[in-house]
């Protein structure tokens, strides 16, 4: 009896700590989302807030609310935590790229690529939140390498044309920065192609119940590809800025819709 009581007490404490951790992380996502437009408004007033900025806030809010809902309803799945992490990355890096501090601005530009990594994990691990195969881990690993280490390597040679200085700049060389950027794009496009092929294969070989469970991930895959294409265009050229702005609207809107459908899936599929 004594052993059973201690075991139950330990499980209860773990459960309480888990709930507290979930509340803290979800609270962080809410605070980061609420502050996204604060620097913009503080410097230039409400007139500086455009529709695209509001849409970015809605993306963070949708992922944050979806994450809290799924995390509370399906504690066995890591998808809720991943959705919340996406909201924190999205909102946090949006804030960092508005900073006047060169260090914060540069780090925000690097960490901004993390959303690709987190979203890839969500798609490949849905609905359990756990990467099941070596192929899954390889794909997300390549995306992470392209988004973080190689981006830092590119910034060693990239001289910012305006705004806060690039604190990682060691040796200005447009050619070297372009070469590293090309390597990023090659890895990224290859990983996205592999991700899409893997999701299609799972869909084709799955049973009907499994296909219903995979629907949100399959719906999110083309959006991820579309976002990756826009990211590549941004790296390639600054000339298409107007086209990028329009395309960013489409990416953000579809990401938000994908996030808001996930809680419905978890509520209706057991």
Buried (B, 14 or more C-beta within 10 A) or exposed (E): EEEEEEEEEEEEEEEEEEEEEBEEBBEBBBEBBBBBBEBBEEEEEEEEBEEEBEBBBBBBBBBBBBBBBBBEEBBEBBBBBBBBBBBBBBBBBBBBBBBEEBEBBBBBBBBBBBBBBBBBBBBBBBBEBEBEEEBBEEBBBBBBBBBBEBBBBBBBBBEBEEEBEBBBBEEEBEEBBBBBBEBBBEBBBBBBEBBBEBBEEBBEEBEEEEBEBBBBBBBBBEBBBBBBBBBBBBBEEEEBEEEBEEBBEEBBBBBBBBBBBBBEBBEEEE
